[in-house]
Amino acid sequence: MKRIGVLTTGGDAPGMNAAIRAVVRTAISHGIEVTGVEKGYSGLYDKSFLKLNSRSVSGIINKAGTFLKTKRFPEFKKIEVRRQCHQNLLDAGVEGLVVIGGDGSARGAYQFSSDFDFPVVLIPASIDNDLYGTDFTVGFDTAVNTAVSAVDNIRDTATSHDRTFVIEVMGREKGNLAVEVAVACGAEIVIIPEVKLENREIVSLLKEQDKKGKTSSIIILAEGAGRANELAAFLQTEFPNRQIRYSVLGYIQRGGSPTYLTRVLAAQFGTAAVELLQKRKYPFMTGIKGNEIVYIPLKDVVSRSKDIPAKHLEIVKNMAI
Ligand code: ADP
């Protein structure tokens, strides 16, 4: 393979830059040229291509976000749009593609590779850690750490004032982030989209905690399981003598300098992705299982769903006594 392309698409995640850097430098060290594609799949359509060299990726390993930019591009679901993208890649002499992104990006990557038998490898990058086949995605560890530090700060004030806090974290469809944050912060309750708790169950859990002498508590709510303001308002009517507050962590969870784990994973995945393309193994996703770098067929990634983090949910429950 003489030239490959690299793009970032979907929601941004810390470590995308470190992954691009790893792809570019691995490829160049193997004598492969690299074309950067700006703004995700839309850059394939608009021919937003730039030649990348080792210096193009200097000084970005510690920066969140993606210097290639990312964009949502629903038009990529149309075959005629994908056909044009394919032609543009052929015209530019690009023989393989590394896609860095999340769940939706995986669907696009699988579709594109299947349509044209084009070599595509996905590097999973997502703060949601919601892709089947890998223990971790690039960016997840950083987002969890950012949220943990914010929740710790909120706990300081919650404890001082005997307050109950509902804290909303990201996670529209999956609660992996919420559950990890809940375990790490010692939250009393965690509510995720996959296992929604009824309001009356939340009330009875808080009543139990009252009986055990707990004067403040933290409830972690994944955004896909409800809104923090609504839950806080409801709980305030149920517990008029408690001070119920809420906080929505929001976009801070996407930013911040990537943690060591995120950067190392980006380096491992970037290296593995280029090696897969070199061997013409596609369409695959790079992943990590235990401590091993593994390759998962994209067909499985798009057709199967990651398990609920049941053991960690259990830990939250057992520790809330
Ligand atoms: P993420 O990868 O973070 O989950 P999105 O769900 O927005 O983000 O997906 C990123 C992009 O992938 C979309 O904007 C679209 O261009 C492409 N995409 C998503 N689903 C499909 C699909 N079924 N077929 C083709 N392209 C898709």
Residues whose N, C-alpha, C, O or C-beta is under 5 A from the ligand:
A	BS01	ADP	T9 G10 G11 Y41 K71 R72 F73 P74 F76 K77 G101 G102 D103 G104 S105 R107 G108 Q111
